[in-house]
Amino acid sequence: MGTFIVALFFIPNFRMFERGENNSFTIYLYGEDVGVVTEEKHADELLRRARKALASRSNTLVMLEPMEYTVKGEEAVFRRNDTDKEVIRSMTEVMQNHTRKSRRIAYTMKVRGLTVNMATAEDIRELLTRTIEKYDPDNTYEVVMEKNADRDLNVLTASIRKKSMEEEDTPALGGAAVFLTDADSAIAEAYDLGFEDYTLGLQDMGLSQTIEVVEASVSADELMSIDEAFALLTEEQATMQTYEVQAGDTLSAISLKLNIPMETIVSMNSEYMDSVNSTIHAGQTLVITVPEPELAVEWVNREHYSETYEADVQYVDNDEWFTTQQQILQQPQAGYRELIADIHYSNDEEVSRNIIKQDVLMEAVPKIIERGTKIPPTFIWPLSGGRISSYFGRRRAPKAGASTYHKGLDIATPTGSAVYASSGGVVSSAGWQGGYGYAVVIRHPDGHSTRYAHLSKILVSVGQSVSQGQTIAKSGSTGVSTGPHLHFEVIENGAQVDPLGFLR
């Protein structure tokens, strides 16, 4: 036994127990046990050495999460303590797992929904320069980065300006504005400028939005190269927009115009479209997805070209006609002209053009249309309530003698229900009309007529003027009828048409 006790004095990292004092200290780093030492102050020294070892592994600043470091002492009879090397290794491994990514000062630019981080402001200037190079082959514009004096923070504003302002765009005008509108073209004519007197090509350039650049602290892996940032800003992103249907539009025409498949348009508007054969009407708003880049270059190019053109349609108003009536008085014929125009682009898409000068070589002949100005009458539901029991069009005959092609609407309603004039007009027929039973026909000012059939009682007479909504009869089941209802027709040019196209 004595030999064993003596031997303990020569075993490394063991300390004899002394009652009344802590002789073993466990070190906790971020909640993890990283080793046991014999003295608390020695734990502090080992932590300092571990931090130095971690820093030596990286050539950039190493930042740790807020330090969580505790040392817990206890009395121990026999307990093995860890070597300095073991504790330092454990500490280094734990701190490595709680290291914040190294950060550095960078320059951040936001473009709509995208954030671009670059190492220097010069990198951002070069990135923007690359975006305009495609539209500035002669390298006449440059990107400038200027400090924004109105901001408290160190904010730079990027803009595009012409490298030299010495040249004048239209010398004969003494430095006139670059952008001449159609009205300003008269000024150019007053100076008697020829086509050869205009400077063609790029006239102006800018970005689609204000670009601000701020200093920021970012991690190294958040930095982008110029190539990466250029690809991100210029690749097309899906952007939700709307399109208002114009008169004469069809779904296929809209598809070609917007370069979007018809099926895609239908799927984006499924609440009121179920197939490519769905009906659309003027004024309807369609939701569409248009691919476009996050950053757009706005530029103006002055061009000299010749083209055929159409004259504006001319209208002759006729106060005796309804707005639904019109006729062509003169067919159009295209003209031919030579011109100079400022064409406004957003990236590669033309936005608008302003004609600066034109020489008409062959005058266009306008289309002339005579059109009515009177508002046509409206048509209302001819009953208070009721439900449609038979629609306009082909059907199975409900009883012998009934038609298999229904020429109106059947509206089920109890006998004696008030029947209203769907629109104002003059009664042209009132009485028994064969299979219609008792019926009333009203002729309306726009040339349409309406028929109300299977009546139980007629309250108007031929030649009488009636107003819209006036009670003209009582419903019933006279003539060829299977039960109480109102048969309602709309007659156009002597033929029955679907009433649902008129009712509101």
C-alpha positions as CSV (number, residue, x, y, z in Angstrom):
1,M,0.0,0.0,0.0
2,G,2.8,2.4,0.9
3,T,4.5,1.6,-2.4
4,F,1.3,2.6,-4.3
5,I,0.9,6.0,-2.5
6,V,4.5,6.9,-3.2
7,A,4.0,6.0,-6.9
8,L,1.2,8.5,-7.3
9,F,3.6,11.3,-6.7
10,F,5.4,10.4,-10.0
11,I,2.2,9.9,-12.2
12,P,1.7,13.1,-14.4
13,N,-1.4,15.3,-14.0
14,F,-2.5,13.8,-10.7
15,R,-2.8,15.9,-7.6
16,M,-3.2,14.7,-4.0
17,F,-6.4,15.6,-2.2
18,E,-6.2,18.3,0.4
19,R,-9.4,18.7,2.4
20,G,-11.1,22.1,2.4
21,E,-9.9,23.5,-1.0
22,N,-10.9,23.0,-4.6
23,N,-8.2,21.1,-6.4
24,S,-9.8,20.3,-9.7
25,F,-11.3,22.9,-12.1
26,T,-13.5,21.9,-15.1
27,I,-13.5,24.4,-18.0
28,Y,-16.8,25.0,-19.9
29,L,-16.7,26.9,-23.2
30,Y,-20.1,27.6,-24.9
31,G,-21.6,25.1,-22.5
32,E,-19.2,22.3,-23.5
33,D,-16.6,20.6,-21.2
34,V,-13.2,21.3,-22.8
35,G,-10.9,20.0,-20.0
36,V,-9.8,19.8,-16.4
37,V,-6.9,21.7,-14.8
38,T,-5.5,22.1,-11.3
39,E,-5.7,25.9,-11.0
40,E,-8.4,28.4,-12.1
41,K,-5.9,31.0,-13.3
42,H,-4.2,28.4,-15.5
43,A,-7.6,27.9,-17.3
44,D,-7.5,31.6,-18.2
45,E,-4.0,31.3,-19.6
46,L,-5.0,28.3,-21.7
47,L,-8.0,30.2,-23.1
48,R,-5.7,33.0,-24.2
49,R,-3.4,30.6,-25.9
50,A,-6.3,28.8,-27.6
51,R,-7.6,32.1,-29.1
52,K,-4.1,33.0,-30.3
53,A,-3.9,29.5,-32.0
54,L,-7.3,30.0,-33.7
55,A,-6.4,33.5,-35.0
56,S,-3.1,32.1,-36.5
57,R,-5.2,29.7,-38.7
58,S,-6.7,32.6,-40.7
59,N,-5.3,35.6,-42.5
60,T,-8.4,37.7,-41.9
61,L,-10.0,39.0,-38.7
62,V,-11.7,36.2,-36.7
63,M,-14.8,37.2,-34.8
64,L,-16.3,35.0,-32.1
65,E,-19.9,34.8,-30.9
66,P,-20.2,36.4,-27.5
67,M,-18.0,34.4,-25.2
68,E,-19.6,31.9,-22.8
69,Y,-16.7,30.8,-20.5
70,T,-17.0,29.4,-17.0
71,V,-14.7,27.4,-14.7
72,K,-16.2,25.1,-12.0
73,G,-14.0,24.0,-9.1
74,E,-14.5,20.9,-6.8
75,E,-12.7,18.8,-4.3
76,A,-11.4,15.6,-5.8
77,V,-9.5,12.8,-4.1
78,F,-7.9,11.4,-7.2
79,R,-8.8,13.0,-10.6
80,R,-6.8,13.0,-13.8
81,N,-6.2,16.5,-15.2
82,D,-5.9,17.2,-18.9
83,T,-2.6,18.3,-20.5
84,D,-2.3,21.9,-21.7
85,K,-2.1,20.6,-25.3
86,E,-5.4,18.6,-24.9
87,V,-7.3,21.6,-23.4
88,I,-6.0,24.0,-26.0
89,R,-7.1,21.7,-28.8
90,S,-10.6,21.2,-27.3
91,M,-11.0,25.0,-26.8
92,T,-9.9,25.7,-30.4
93,E,-12.3,23.2,-31.8
94,V,-15.3,24.6,-29.8
95,M,-14.4,28.2,-30.7
96,Q,-14.1,27.3,-34.3
97,N,-17.7,26.1,-34.3
98,H,-18.7,29.5,-32.7
99,T,-16.8,31.7,-35.0
100,R,-18.6,34.4,-36.9
101,K,-17.8,34.5,-40.6
102,S,-15.1,37.0,-41.2
103,R,-16.6,40.4,-42.3
104,R,-15.2,43.3,-44.2
105,I,-16.3,46.7,-45.5
106,A,-18.0,46.4,-48.9
107,Y,-20.3,48.5,-51.1
108,T,-23.9,47.5,-51.3
109,M,-26.3,48.4,-54.2
110,K,-30.0,47.6,-54.2
111,V,-31.9,47.2,-57.5
112,R,-35.6,46.6,-56.9
113,G,-35.7,43.2,-55.2
114,L,-32.0,42.4,-55.6
115,T,-29.0,43.3,-53.4
116,V,-25.5,43.3,-54.8
117,N,-22.4,43.4,-52.6
118,M,-19.1,44.4,-54.2
119,A,-15.6,44.9,-52.8
120,T,-15.1,48.5,-54.0
121,A,-17.2,51.4,-55.3
122,E,-15.1,51.1,-58.5
123,D,-16.4,47.6,-59.0
124,I,-19.9,48.9,-58.9
125,R,-19.1,51.7,-61.4
126,E,-17.5,49.1,-63.7
127,L,-20.6,46.9,-63.4
128,L,-22.9,49.7,-64.4
129,T,-20.5,50.7,-67.2
130,R,-20.8,47.2,-68.6
131,T,-24.7,47.4,-68.6
132,I,-24.6,50.5,-70.8
133,E,-21.8,49.4,-73.2
134,K,-24.3,47.4,-75.4
135,Y,-26.2,50.6,-76.2
136,D,-23.2,53.0,-76.4
137,P,-20.9,51.5,-79.0
138,D,-19.0,54.8,-79.4
139,N,-18.3,55.0,-75.6
140,T,-19.7,58.5,-75.3
141,Y,-21.3,58.1,-71.9
142,E,-19.8,57.2,-68.5
143,V,-21.0,56.2,-65.0
144,V,-20.2,58.6,-62.2
145,M,-20.5,57.9,-58.5
146,E,-21.1,61.0,-56.4
147,K,-21.6,61.5,-52.7
148,N,-25.2,62.4,-51.7
149,A,-24.9,65.6,-49.6
150,D,-28.5,65.3,-48.5
151,R,-27.9,62.0,-46.7
152,D,-26.2,61.6,-43.2
153,L,-24.7,58.2,-44.1
154,N,-21.9,57.7,-46.6
155,V,-24.2,57.2,-49.6
156,L,-23.1,57.4,-53.2
157,T,-25.5,58.0,-56.1
158,A,-24.8,56.4,-59.5
159,S,-25.7,58.3,-62.6
160,I,-24.9,58.3,-66.3
161,R,-23.7,61.4,-68.1
162,K,-22.1,62.3,-71.4
163,K,-18.3,62.4,-71.4
164,S,-18.1,65.6,-73.3
165,M,-20.7,68.3,-73.6
166,E,-18.8,70.3,-76.2
167,E,-20.6,69.0,-79.3
168,E,-24.1,70.3,-80.1
169,D,-26.7,68.0,-81.3
170,T,-28.3,70.4,-83.8
171,P,-25.8,73.2,-84.6
172,A,-28.2,75.1,-86.7
173,L,-30.5,75.5,-83.7
174,G,-27.8,76.9,-81.5
175,G,-27.8,74.0,-79.1
176,A,-31.5,73.2,-79.0
177,A,-32.8,70.5,-76.7
178,V,-32.1,67.0,-77.7
179,F,-35.7,65.8,-77.3
180,L,-37.9,67.5,-79.8
181,T,-41.6,66.6,-79.6
182,D,-44.0,66.6,-82.6
183,A,-44.9,70.2,-81.9
184,D,-41.2,71.2,-81.8
185,S,-40.7,69.7,-85.3
186,A,-42.3,73.0,-86.6
187,I,-39.3,74.8,-85.1
188,A,-36.9,72.7,-87.1
189,E,-38.9,73.4,-90.2
190,A,-38.6,77.1,-89.6
191,Y,-34.8,76.8,-89.7
192,D,-35.2,74.9,-93.0
193,L,-33.0,72.0,-91.8
194,G,-32.3,69.2,-94.2
195,F,-32.1,65.5,-93.2
196,E,-28.3,65.8,-93.5
197,D,-28.2,68.5,-90.8
198,Y,-29.2,66.2,-88.0
199,T,-26.7,64.2,-85.8
200,L,-28.0,60.6,-85.7
201,G,-27.3,57.9,-83.2
202,L,-27.4,57.9,-79.4
203,Q,-28.9,61.1,-78.0
204,D,-29.4,60.4,-74.3
205,M,-29.0,57.6,-71.7
206,G,-30.0,56.9,-68.1
207,L,-30.9,54.1,-65.7
208,S,-34.5,53.1,-65.0
209,Q,-34.2,54.0,-61.4
210,T,-32.1,55.9,-58.9
211,I,-29.1,53.7,-57.8
212,E,-27.7,54.4,-54.3
213,V,-24.6,52.7,-53.0
214,V,-23.8,52.5,-49.3
215,E,-20.9,51.1,-47.3
216,A,-21.8,48.0,-45.4
217,S,-20.1,45.2,-43.4
218,V,-20.6,41.8,-45.1
219,S,-19.1,38.4,-44.9
220,A,-16.6,37.4,-47.5
221,D,-19.0,34.8,-49.1
222,E,-21.6,37.6,-49.7
223,L,-19.3,39.4,-52.1
224,M,-20.0,39.1,-55.8
225,S,-17.7,39.3,-58.8
226,I,-18.5,41.8,-61.6
227,D,-19.4,38.9,-63.8
228,E,-21.8,37.4,-61.2
229,A,-23.5,40.7,-60.5
230,F,-23.8,41.5,-64.2
231,A,-25.5,38.2,-64.9
232,L,-27.9,38.7,-62.0
233,L,-29.0,42.2,-62.9
234,T,-29.4,41.6,-66.6
235,E,-31.0,38.2,-66.8
236,E,-34.7,38.3,-67.3
237,Q,-36.9,37.9,-64.2
238,A,-40.6,37.0,-64.3
239,T,-42.6,40.2,-63.5
240,M,-46.3,40.3,-62.9
241,Q,-48.1,43.0,-65.0
242,T,-51.6,43.6,-66.4
243,Y,-52.9,44.0,-70.0
244,E,-56.1,45.8,-70.9
245,V,-57.9,44.1,-73.8
246,Q,-58.4,46.5,-76.7
247,A,-61.2,46.5,-79.2
248,G,-60.5,43.8,-81.8
249,D,-58.1,41.9,-79.6
250,T,-58.2,38.1,-79.6
251,L,-56.4,35.8,-77.3
252,S,-54.1,34.5,-80.1
253,A,-53.3,38.1,-81.1
254,I,-52.4,39.0,-77.5
255,S,-50.3,35.9,-77.2
256,L,-48.3,37.0,-80.3
257,K,-48.0,40.6,-79.2
258,L,-46.7,39.7,-75.7
259,N,-44.8,36.6,-76.8
260,I,-46.6,34.6,-74.1
261,P,-48.3,31.2,-74.9
262,M,-52.1,31.3,-74.8
263,E,-52.2,28.4,-72.3
264,T,-50.0,30.5,-69.9
265,I,-52.4,33.5,-70.2
266,V,-55.4,31.2,-69.5
267,S,-53.7,29.7,-66.4
268,M,-52.9,33.1,-65.0
269,N,-56.5,34.2,-65.4
270,S,-58.3,31.0,-64.5
271,E,-60.9,32.7,-62.4
272,Y,-62.7,33.8,-65.6
273,M,-61.0,31.8,-68.3
274,D,-61.1,28.0,-68.6
275,S,-59.6,27.4,-72.1
276,V,-58.0,29.1,-75.1
277,N,-61.5,29.4,-76.5
278,S,-62.7,31.6,-73.7
279,T,-64.3,34.9,-74.7
280,I,-62.5,38.1,-73.9
281,H,-63.9,41.6,-74.3
282,A,-62.5,45.2,-74.7
283,G,-61.7,46.8,-71.3
284,Q,-61.1,43.4,-69.6
285,T,-57.8,43.3,-67.6
286,L,-55.6,40.3,-67.9
287,V,-52.9,39.3,-65.5
288,I,-49.7,38.5,-67.4
289,T,-46.1,37.6,-66.5
290,V,-43.5,39.5,-68.6
291,P,-39.8,38.5,-68.4
292,E,-37.7,41.6,-67.9
293,P,-34.3,42.3,-66.2
294,E,-34.1,44.0,-62.8
295,L,-32.0,46.8,-64.1
296,A,-33.1,48.6,-67.3
297,V,-31.1,51.1,-69.4
298,E,-33.3,53.9,-70.8
299,W,-31.8,55.3,-74.0
300,V,-32.8,57.4,-77.0
301,N,-31.5,56.8,-80.5
302,R,-32.1,59.3,-83.4
303,E,-32.8,57.4,-86.6
304,H,-33.3,58.4,-90.3
305,Y,-35.6,56.0,-92.2
306,S,-38.5,55.7,-94.7
307,E,-41.8,53.9,-94.1
308,T,-45.3,53.4,-95.2
309,Y,-47.8,55.0,-92.9
310,E,-51.6,55.2,-92.2
311,A,-53.5,58.4,-91.8
312,D,-55.6,58.8,-88.7
313,V,-59.2,57.6,-89.1
314,Q,-61.6,60.5,-89.6
315,Y,-65.2,60.3,-88.2
316,V,-68.4,62.0,-89.3
317,D,-70.9,62.1,-86.5
318,N,-74.6,61.4,-87.3
319,D,-76.9,62.6,-84.5
320,E,-79.8,60.6,-85.9
321,W,-78.0,57.3,-85.5
322,F,-77.3,55.2,-82.4
323,T,-73.7,54.6,-81.4
324,T,-74.2,51.0,-82.6
325,Q,-74.6,52.2,-86.2
326,Q,-71.8,53.1,-88.5
327,Q,-70.7,52.9,-92.2
328,I,-67.5,53.4,-94.1
329,L,-67.6,56.5,-96.4
330,Q,-64.0,56.2,-97.7
331,Q,-61.5,53.3,-97.7
332,P,-58.0,54.1,-96.6
333,Q,-54.8,54.0,-98.6
334,A,-51.3,53.9,-97.1
335,G,-48.9,56.8,-97.7
336,Y,-45.0,56.9,-97.9
337,R,-42.7,59.2,-96.0
338,E,-39.1,59.9,-95.1
339,L,-38.4,61.0,-91.5
340,I,-36.1,61.4,-88.6
341,A,-37.3,60.3,-85.2
342,D,-36.1,60.0,-81.6
343,I,-36.8,56.4,-80.6
344,H,-37.0,55.8,-76.9
345,Y,-35.9,52.3,-75.7
346,S,-35.9,50.4,-72.4
347,N,-33.1,47.9,-72.9
348,D,-34.0,46.4,-76.3
349,E,-37.7,47.2,-76.2
350,E,-39.1,50.3,-78.0
351,V,-41.2,52.5,-75.7
352,S,-42.1,55.4,-77.9
353,R,-40.9,57.6,-80.8
354,N,-41.0,61.3,-81.4
355,I,-40.9,62.5,-85.1
356,I,-38.4,65.3,-85.5
357,K,-38.6,65.9,-89.2
358,Q,-40.6,64.2,-92.0
359,D,-41.0,64.6,-95.7
360,V,-44.2,63.0,-97.1
361,L,-43.5,61.5,-100.5
362,M,-47.0,60.2,-101.0
363,E,-49.9,61.4,-98.9
364,A,-52.0,58.8,-97.1
365,V,-55.7,58.6,-97.7
366,P,-57.6,58.4,-94.4
367,K,-60.4,56.0,-93.6
368,I,-63.6,58.0,-93.1
369,I,-66.4,56.5,-91.0
370,E,-69.9,57.9,-90.4
371,R,-71.0,56.9,-86.9
372,G,-74.0,57.5,-84.6
373,T,-73.9,59.6,-81.5
374,K,-77.2,58.6,-79.8
375,I,-77.0,56.2,-76.8
376,P,-79.0,53.1,-77.7
377,P,-81.8,51.9,-75.4
378,T,-81.1,49.4,-72.7
379,F,-83.0,46.3,-71.8
380,I,-84.0,45.1,-68.4
381,W,-85.3,41.8,-66.9
382,P,-89.0,41.7,-67.8
383,L,-90.2,40.3,-64.4
384,S,-89.7,40.8,-60.7
385,G,-87.9,37.5,-60.0
386,G,-88.5,34.3,-61.9
387,R,-86.0,31.7,-63.1
388,I,-85.0,30.6,-66.6
389,S,-86.6,27.2,-67.4
390,S,-85.5,27.1,-71.1
391,Y,-82.7,29.0,-72.8
392,F,-82.4,30.3,-76.4
393,G,-81.4,27.7,-79.0
394,R,-81.8,24.0,-79.7
395,R,-83.8,21.9,-77.3
396,R,-86.0,18.8,-77.0
397,A,-89.6,19.8,-77.6
398,P,-91.3,20.0,-74.2
399,K,-94.7,18.9,-75.7
400,A,-96.3,18.1,-79.0
401,G,-96.5,21.2,-81.2
402,A,-93.6,23.0,-79.4
403,S,-90.5,24.0,-81.4
404,T,-87.2,22.1,-81.1
405,Y,-85.3,25.4,-81.6
406,H,-86.3,27.8,-78.9
407,K,-86.4,31.4,-80.1
408,G,-86.4,33.1,-76.7
409,L,-86.2,32.7,-73.0
410,D,-88.7,30.9,-70.9
411,I,-88.9,32.4,-67.4
412,A,-90.9,30.3,-64.9
413,T,-93.2,32.5,-62.7
414,P,-96.6,32.1,-61.1
415,T,-99.7,33.1,-63.2
416,G,-100.6,36.8,-62.6
417,S,-97.0,38.0,-62.2
418,A,-96.5,41.6,-63.4
419,V,-94.7,41.7,-66.8
420,Y,-92.6,44.8,-67.5
421,A,-91.5,46.5,-70.8
422,S,-87.8,45.5,-71.1
423,S,-87.2,48.8,-72.9
424,G,-89.2,51.9,-73.9
425,G,-91.0,51.9,-77.3
426,V,-94.3,51.6,-79.1
427,V,-96.7,48.6,-78.9
428,S,-96.9,47.1,-82.4
429,S,-99.0,44.1,-81.5
430,A,-101.2,43.1,-78.6
431,G,-103.6,40.1,-78.6
432,W,-103.8,36.4,-79.5
433,Q,-100.8,35.1,-81.5
434,G,-101.4,31.4,-82.1
435,G,-98.9,29.2,-80.2
436,Y,-97.7,32.2,-78.3
437,G,-101.2,32.6,-76.8
438,Y,-101.9,36.1,-75.6
439,A,-98.8,38.2,-76.5
440,V,-97.5,41.8,-76.7
441,V,-94.8,43.0,-79.2
442,I,-93.0,46.3,-78.6
443,R,-91.0,48.1,-81.2
444,H,-88.0,50.1,-79.8
445,P,-86.3,53.2,-81.3
446,D,-83.0,51.4,-82.2
447,G,-85.0,49.0,-84.5
448,H,-85.2,46.0,-82.1
449,S,-88.5,44.5,-81.0
450,T,-89.4,42.5,-77.9
451,R,-92.1,39.9,-77.6
452,Y,-93.9,38.8,-74.3
453,A,-95.9,35.6,-74.7
454,H,-98.3,33.1,-72.9
455,L,-99.9,36.0,-71.0
456,S,-103.0,35.7,-68.9
457,K,-103.9,39.4,-69.4
458,I,-102.8,42.3,-71.7
459,L,-102.7,45.8,-70.2
460,V,-101.7,47.9,-73.3
461,S,-103.0,48.4,-76.8
462,V,-101.5,48.8,-80.3
463,G,-99.9,52.2,-80.9
464,Q,-99.5,53.0,-77.3
465,S,-96.1,54.3,-76.1
466,V,-94.7,52.6,-73.1
467,S,-91.6,53.3,-70.9
468,Q,-89.0,51.0,-69.6
469,G,-90.2,49.1,-66.6
470,Q,-93.9,49.9,-67.2
471,T,-96.3,47.0,-66.4
472,I,-97.7,45.8,-69.8
473,A,-99.3,42.5,-68.9
474,K,-99.8,39.6,-66.5
475,S,-98.0,36.3,-66.9
476,G,-99.9,33.1,-67.6
477,S,-99.9,29.8,-69.6
478,T,-101.9,30.5,-72.7
479,G,-101.1,29.0,-76.2
480,V,-98.7,26.1,-76.5
481,S,-97.4,26.0,-73.0
482,T,-96.5,23.4,-70.4
483,G,-97.1,25.6,-67.3
484,P,-97.1,29.2,-66.0
485,H,-94.2,31.2,-67.5
486,L,-93.2,34.1,-69.6
487,H,-91.7,33.6,-73.1
488,F,-89.5,36.5,-73.9
489,E,-87.9,37.3,-77.3
490,V,-85.6,39.9,-78.8
491,I,-86.1,40.4,-82.5
492,E,-83.3,42.0,-84.6
493,N,-83.7,42.6,-88.4
494,G,-86.8,40.3,-88.4
495,A,-85.0,37.4,-86.7
496,Q,-85.0,36.3,-83.0
497,V,-81.6,36.5,-81.3
498,D,-80.5,35.4,-77.8
499,P,-82.0,37.8,-75.2
500,L,-79.2,37.2,-72.7
501,G,-76.9,39.3,-75.0
502,F,-79.2,42.4,-74.2
503,L,-80.4,42.0,-70.7
504,R,-78.8,43.7,-67.8
